[in-house]
């Protein structure tokens, strides 16, 4: 199954002969650099680019193009090579866009020679950057993996090559762009763009609705794991997110308003409106009801993203059209003053208001349908997908199998704050979680002091850990806690008193070291067993359950060795069932410098208060994340943990 990567996530490569496919929607330069164990590129002879497209084990395209195919043979690269970075850059200096933020997000996929897709990554979050390291193929303990990077550079190729340790990077960047310019001069110009005849249908299928991820920039993307099947109830009225391309306006000398009608297109007869279908919980395709409900929730998330994108695009188009018509009036001296000019301006504003009203009408119609669907779906969700106030938790029983996904909270957009979509992440977790205990920039965080924010962060982590324990069968999920200063005793009390932890929260530097050493050894042993093809050949008595490590108050109590072990667990742990949940303020760890940046990027950042820091992978909406909350006075947490503890005792007999 294809792995849909997010920034910082890695995935093992089953083959060494690969093809890397790039789709950017606009001509870009594709290249590759070979780096040593420290990631440094020793010289220009280790770079494949349009002016020098071939290296041992690597071959790239010789000119800029919207689509590329890079051939890679990892067995043929020199033994000193430990990293292969895939570079994309805009051919600046030859016309066209100069920043990736003006283009659709590039899509990069790693495939086998037979075309089977192994992993893919949509490079979101770019703005003023004109060059980006999209992917990194790296060697770890004799095996190769791919990591989604998405590291952009406003300084372009020169800044990117300099960051990889090359001398005189500006000269090399200039020679690469010169080779690209020569290739473009020889190429045949592309035909004019076609006007789309049909609307785009909804994207179907990656892996979990909403795994927000921590990225270096301010808008991490949601973990994208689309469902196995497309959602059947997409609002039929939602247009494609992109705005229509206006034809060339009339010359300003005509004095009349600009016509945006296509000269060769006849308007189609309007189809009779039909009442929207009545929502049904679990009406998406799937094998089980849980799977169908998961697909339906994911479809609702996609529908809300796209219908909102269509609304915003229509409003932007209305504003653009108004500006052009007003400019046209002002550019004609005959219409600047007098009744004709006033009439033209009023007509332009009236058309703007009409377009905006039509966009709002379509948005309201789609939101009403989604709200009706939510009212049907929410009460039917199983415990793993349900809010804590759902009655399903009062009838909770410890499950016998692991569900498809887990709810980490809710998501909503400013156009409809009352419509909340469950944020589901697939199980087992594909990346760790970071509960941000910092002050943040949201309005809700600004109302709290530092002590209150830290308390809420740890309580949020406890709620997530309790839900994970509740959805796994007995003996299949183990939780460890690091609390070096012992400052989290009050918030951790529900887990400690219920007896669901692997042991008491580890305190002090010695406790931190012991737990990290144990989990690091477990990762090493499982990796060796898997590479040897003998997954059952593990030491007797080793806990084979999924492991969760809650780290509170980082970096207090962590020395350099402990930090290195933590980074190792974040990078290698998820593939072998060891997961991190960091409860930390990134600023507190700033003394370590940029060495911890990969750690934060590899984790999914969530907050203890509402915050709009998550972005979807298609149109880049800033989604507001709402953490889970227990109803006031509810004892549902204690009741659920008591049942989990009793089931563990019965299982251990």
Secondary structure, 3 states (H helix, E strand, C coil): CCEEECCCCEEECCCCEEEEEEEEEEEEEEEEEEECCCCCCCCHHHEEECCECEECCEECCCCCEEEEEEEEECCCCCCCCCEEEEEEEECCCCCCCCCHHHCCCCEEEEEECCCCEEEEEECCCCCCCCEEEEEEEEEECCEEEEEEEEEEECCHHHHHHHHCCCCCHHHHHHHHHHHHHHHHHHCCCCCCCCCCCCCCCCCCCCCCECCCCCCCCCCEECCECCCCCCCCCCCCCCCCCCCCCCCCCCCHHHCCCCCCCCCCCCCCCCCCCCCCCCCCCCCCCCCCHHHHHHHHHHHHHHHHHHHHHHHHHHHHHHHHHHHHHHHHHHHCHHHCCCHHHHHHHHHHHHHHHHHHHHHHHHHHHHHHHHHHHHHHHHHHCCHHHCCCCCHHHHHCCCCCCCCCEEEEEEEEECCEEEEEEEEEEECCCCCCEEEECCCCCCHHHHCCCHHHHHHHHHHHHHHHHHHHHHHCCCCCEEEEEEECCCCCHHHHHHHHHHCCCCCCCECHHHHHHHHHHHHHHHHHHHHHHHHCCCCCCCCCCCCCCEEEEEEEEECCCCCHHHHHHHHHHHHHCHHHCEEEEEEECHHHHHHHHHHHHHHHHHCEEEECCCEEEEECCCCCCEEEEEECCCCCCCCHHHHHHHHHHHHHHHHHC
